[in-house]
Amino acid sequence: MTITYQQLAYEQRRQISALKKSGCSQREIAEIIGTSQSTVSRELARNTGERGYRYRQAQGRADRRRTESARASRNDAKNDGGDCIKAACRVEPRADFRLATE
């Protein structure tokens, strides 16, 4: 049995943003856009920053992850995988760090 999935589309991310701002729960958002509640939960957890959920930024991040994944797959086919391991271990700086001021 093969499990298939679809990634969230730009329009779905826009709907998540609007529905979240209007006060809908994650379960309600999932029913409206036609995905599981865990998908909405994961999307909000991944892409909610200090300014809240921003659908354009979320789409950009998803596009970058998809591009990097495809690039890693192509590199894996070309070599022994050493470059893929380096790419997978690369740490990107986070913009949402906080300093304690106690």
C-alpha positions as MATLAB code, in Angstrom:
seq = 'MTITYQQLAYEQRRQISALKKSGCSQREIAEIIGTSQSTVSRELARNTGERGYRYRQAQGRADRRRTESARASRNDAKNDGGDCIKAACRVEPRADFRLATE';
ca = [
       0.000    0.000    0.000;
       1.470    3.339   -1.056;
       0.746    6.444    0.969;
       0.599    9.627   -1.071;
       0.433   13.179    0.113;
       0.224   16.640   -1.341;
       2.065   19.668   -0.107;
       0.077   22.718    0.874;
      -0.548   25.134   -1.967;
      -0.135   28.906   -1.767;
      -3.903   29.387   -1.663;
      -4.242   26.939    1.243;
      -1.568   28.822    3.174;
      -3.402   32.085    2.486;
      -6.614   30.522    3.800;
      -4.839   29.250    6.925;
      -3.618   32.772    7.613;
      -7.034   34.382    7.147;
      -8.864   31.740    9.174;
      -6.314   31.864   11.991;
      -6.689   35.659   12.175;
     -10.475   35.289   12.328;
     -10.158   33.001   15.365;
     -10.842   29.563   13.878;
      -9.369   26.518   15.612;
      -6.849   24.274   13.866;
      -9.513   21.587   13.505;
     -11.932   24.042   11.841;
      -9.198   25.307    9.521;
      -8.344   21.727    8.524;
     -11.969   20.942    7.681;
     -12.349   24.104    5.603;
      -9.188   23.660    3.520;
      -9.530   19.876    3.235;
      -6.451   18.636    5.101;
      -5.820   16.864    8.370;
      -5.584   18.755   11.631;
      -1.995   17.553   12.060;
      -1.040   19.168    8.735;
      -2.392   22.524    9.903;
      -0.715   22.104   13.292;
       2.644   21.293   11.682;
       2.333   24.199    9.239;
       1.618   26.688   12.019;
       4.399   25.303   14.219;
       6.964   25.505   11.416;
       6.041   28.935   10.159;
       4.744   31.016   13.062;
       7.218   33.627   14.214;
       7.118   36.716   16.384;
       4.757   38.417   13.939;
       2.456   35.418   13.703;
       1.802   33.153   10.718;
       2.779   34.824    7.449;
       1.643   32.813    4.444;
       3.992   34.392    1.882;
       6.996   33.685    4.067;
       5.710   30.154    4.720;
       5.409   29.514    0.979;
       8.941   30.807    0.409;
      10.320   28.486    3.071;
       8.447   25.517    1.599;
       9.753   26.323   -1.885;
      13.321   26.516   -0.551;
      12.970   23.181    1.279;
      11.618   21.574   -1.883;
      14.468   22.990   -4.010;
      17.137   21.912   -1.531;
      15.625   18.431   -1.319;
      15.615   18.058   -5.108;
      19.178   19.358   -5.302;
      20.302   16.853   -2.657;
      18.642   14.000   -4.571;
      20.446   14.950   -7.787;
      23.781   15.176   -5.970;
      23.208   11.803   -4.346;
      22.820   10.203   -7.764;
      26.072   11.842   -8.940;
      28.379   10.898   -6.073;
      28.757    8.761   -2.989;
      26.516   11.020   -0.932;
      29.203   12.986    0.900;
      27.858   16.298   -0.377;
      24.326   15.304    0.611;
      25.434   14.630    4.152;
      27.065   18.055    4.312;
      23.910   19.671    2.925;
      21.700   17.818    5.400;
      23.897   18.862    8.327;
      24.062   22.512    7.289;
      22.649   24.728    9.986;
      20.916   27.889    8.888;
      20.907   30.841   11.267;
      17.544   31.499   12.857;
      16.170   35.003   12.785;
      13.834   34.431   15.717;
      16.418   34.031   18.481;
      15.859   35.728   21.806;
      18.268   37.048   24.402;
      17.390   36.846   28.061;
      17.404   40.203   29.823;
      16.934   39.329   33.463;
];
